[in-house]
Amino acid sequence: GKYPGNKAGAKYGTGYCDAQCPRDIKFINGEGNCEDWKPSPVNPNTGAGKYGTCCNEMDIWESNSISTAYTPHVCSVQGQTRCTGDDCGNDTVRIGFCDKDGCDFNPYRLGDRTFFGPSSSFDIDSSSKFTVVTQFITADGTESGELTEIKRIWVQDGKVVQSQNVTVQGNTFNSVTDKFCTAQKKEFNDTNRFKEKGGIKEMGQSLEKGMVLVMSLWDDYAVHMLWLDSNYPTNEPASKPGVARGTCPTDSGKPSDVEAKYPNAYVEYSNIKYGEINSTY
């Protein structure tokens, strides 16, 4: 491996990084993240050390039965990079090497309240099996071209479902582009750190170098997944653009509740493919 102190390898999760620059990773750069380690007051299995580990992150699909999003996050550093202090950023001051918020496409947050949910009344019924397709589209249509668009397509019951158009700042979008991200940040009154860190082009360059596909089922000890499926931040009115992200109540998603009520929860990922545009479904 890259670091001689790392004898475990990716099989055991060592080497992991993302744009949140997580400080709860226990081995970074082949060394134990022991210095200044503080155990979590709410989770006996984790904590935070002096160091974090940063890199570009492409959230191809973050979802539960209520809400769904895909989100590119980019960083000013190239490849996995260990951070300390302000370079890691934090949950209240969004500074540091990486764009922690990213540029998310969540239909509900963007005003489409009927696209995704757990019944047949939605365009995509999350209670039934479906296929998630993510397309990375370049300026010249070639594999080596500059990335300009990230597009989501769905397939359910043999039917191809395109992402619905949403209107942001008077413009219509159905995919993630730099223009969409600029409009979305302005609409939600957020700082466009995605653009500051390099935008879609930077995401494309990172994908060209190679990224590891990570699949998981998780709960959220920090903010209880409210960023995905509820009103967040919780101290803002739901009527404010960007706050309403799903129909879950703001007191939902506590890991203690989730783990007690659904100890056997599982997700099944299958039939994973990659290939030329429109060849995988």
Secondary structure, DSSP 8 states (H G I E B T S, - for coil): --STT--S-GGGTTT--BTT--S--SEETTEE--TT-EE-SS-TT-EE-SEEEE--EEEEEEE-SS-EEEEEE-BSS-SSEEEEGGGG--SSS--SSB-SS---B-TTTTT-TTSEESSTTSSEETTS--EEEEEEEETTSSTTS-EEEEEEEEEETTEEEE---EEETTEEESEE-HHHHHHHHHHTT---HHHHTTHHHHHHHHHHH-----------TTTTTHHHHSBSSTTS-TTSTTTB--SS-TT---HHHHHHH-TT-----------STT---
